[in-house]
């Protein structure tokens, strides 16, 4: 018997809008609307797209020790995270592998606000409770809050009609904002490479807010299909595909996400799971690493395709791949042996027995347009 899929507070609205629904991380989610993935993708790059990301897990930590406690689980500077800012973080395990990636915001008043991945939220909650449950209050907000993402160059124009102050926010700022008379949390961030906002809204008010945003001429509803192609063009990792418990931040090319204060020579060096393994890799290098890959022909290269060198020896595997509508061609990311990781190195993917030529490429593939003020 198939497991009963959970529904987000916008489920009925998706059906009304003609969405094609698919199972995703235990939820019945819209993969596309009648507009289609290609047009949804381009609309998000040119105007503003509204995404339902309510399947993600929202968790609140409170208490005077919350920041120091959370720092024991992530290689990120939480103690000095300014009030009103958020930061990208990762939960690591004892071997330096990545348990999940997440966003952490400082709300002030000894309160941190976390957004974790949908497929990992129950285990993340258990991880937090097991390791720091005695040091702070941990509240899952899975049922009571929805999460909307408004992404694209027109997002600020649209949201400023409801709350003019959001126009003053810069990338990664996080603030309580009243929208339609409802207390929300708004961050200027997203998962598309575009300027935009993520809006945490009480579940009971989510549909009214979504309808109000969709009523704006610039806004279209966007499904998971375009969300994936947008984040791939932006060179952004998807947990469970581009990183997992057997992958370290160094292998995943995420050294930038390890705060300077927490590195081997930092003021608060280490103190998180797997720190020594990660520091050793940072010093000695890694055997494989995540790289961008641009197929040199029209054949899309999908996750799981083997990567070979000119002699046919297997040197890696594709972790994410598809068509990049903005680029107008196929795009991929993969793990390759470090010896083949230099930019412009020629490699080949095996697609249905055929060699598809690829070049190691810089990321992002499409320039990020975050608003930094």
ZAPAMAR-198673 format. One record per residue (C-alpha): residue in one letter; z negated, y, x. Coordinates in steps of 0.5 Angstrom, whole numbers, plus 500, padded with zeros to 3 digits. Last residue first. Example, Ala and Ser with C-alpha at 12.3 -4.5 7.8 and 13.67 -1.06 7.14 Angstrom:
2
s486498527/a484491525/
END
This chain:
373
x504594545/x505587546/x509585541/x512578542/x519577543/x520571547/x527570550/x531564548/x531558552/x524559554/x524556559/x528555565/x533549566/x534543569/x541541567/x544536563/x550531563/x550526557/x551518560/x553514554/x549507552/x547510545/x545517549/x542516556/x540523559/x543525565/x541529571/x544535575/x538540578/x539547576/x532549576/x528544581/x524538577/x528532580/x523531586/x518532581/x520526577/x522528570/x518529564/x523532558/x525538554/x531539550/x537543547/x543542544/x548548542/x549555539/x543558543/x540561536/x541554532/x538550538/x540543536/x535537538/x530535543/x523534545/x520529549/x526526553/x524521559/x524521566/x527519573/x531512571/x536510576/x543511575/x545513581/x547520579/x539521576/x537518570/x533521564/x531516558/x532518551/x525518547/x526525544/x533526542/x539529546/x544532541/x551531544/x555538544/x556538552/x552540558/x545538555/x540544557/x533541559/x527545560/x522541564/x515537564/x513535570/x512528574/x509526581/x504531581/x502536586/x497536591/x493542590/x494543582/x493535582/x486535585/x484541581/x486537574/x483531577/x476535578/x476538572/x477532568/x472534562/x470542563/x465545568/x470547573/x470553576/x466559573/x467565578/x474561580/x476558586/x477551583/x480554576/x475556571/x475564572/x483564573/x484561566/x488554565/x493556560/x498558566/x497551569/x501549563/x507545566/x505539562/x504535569/x499541570/x496541563/x495533564/x498528560/x496521558/x492524552/x498527550/x503532551/x510534549/x510529543/x503528541/x502535541/x508540540/x509544546/x513551546/x519552550/x521558545/x528554543/x523548542/x519552537/x524555533/x528548532/x521545530/x519550525/x526550523/x525543521/x518544518/x520548513/x522556512/x521560505/x525567506/x522574507/x526580508/x527582501/x519582499/x518577493/x516571498/x510575501/x508576494/x509569492/x505567499/x499571497/x499568490/x499561492/x494562498/x488565493/x485559492/x485556499/x482562502/x487565507/x488565514/x494569516/x498567522/x503573524/x509575527/x513577533/x518571535/x517565540/x517561534/x509558534/x506564532/x501570534/x499577531/x492574528/x490575521/x484573518/x483574510/x478577505/x482578499/x484584495/x491583495/x490582503/x484585506/x484584514/x479580518/x482581525/x485577531/x489580537/x494575540/x500580541/x498587539/x495590532/x497597530/x502595525/x497590522/x493597520/x498598514/x495592510/x500590504/x506594506/x504592513/x505585512/x513586511/x514591516/x510587521/x514580519/x521584520/x522581527/x520574525/x515570523/x510570517/x505564518/x501562512/x494558513/x490555507/x482555507/x477552503/x479544504/x479544512/x474549513/x470545518/x464548520/x460547527/x454550528/x452551535/x448547541/x446541538/x454539535/x456541542/x459534545/x459529539/x460535534/x466538538/x469531539/x468529531/x471535529/x477534534/x478527531/x478530524/x483535526/x488531531/x494530526/x493537523/x493541530/x487545531/x485552529/x479555532/x474561530/x469563534/x462567531/x457570535/x457576531/x464577534/x470574531/x472571538/x479567537/x480560539/x487557538/x488549539/x491544544/x489537543/x486531547/x490533553/x489528559/x484531565/x482524567/x475525563/x479528557/x481535556/x481540549/x486545550/x486552549/x490558547/x487565546/x485569541/x482577541/x478581536/x472580540/x474579548/x474572551/x469573556/x465567555/x471563552/x475563559/x479556558/x479549561/x476547555/x470542553/x464545557/x467552555/x466551547/x458551549/x458557553/x462560547/x457557541/x451559545/x449565540/x451561534/x457560530/x463555530/x468556525/x474550524/x481551521/x485545521/x493545521/x495542514/x495549511/x502551516/x506553510/x511558513/x514564511/x520567515/x522574517/x528577519/x533576524/x530570528/x527567522/x533568518/x537564524/x532558523/x532558515/x540558516/x540552520/x535548517/x538549510/x538554505/x536549499/x529548502/x527544509/x522540511/x517541506/x510537507/x507532504/x501531508/x498525513/x501529519/x507529516/x510526510/x517529508/x518534502/x525537501/x524544498/x527546491/x522552491/x518550485/x517544489/x514548495/x510552490/x507546487/x505544494/x502551496/x495549496/x496543501/x497536499/x494530502/x499524502/x496517499/x496512504/x502507503/x500500500/
END
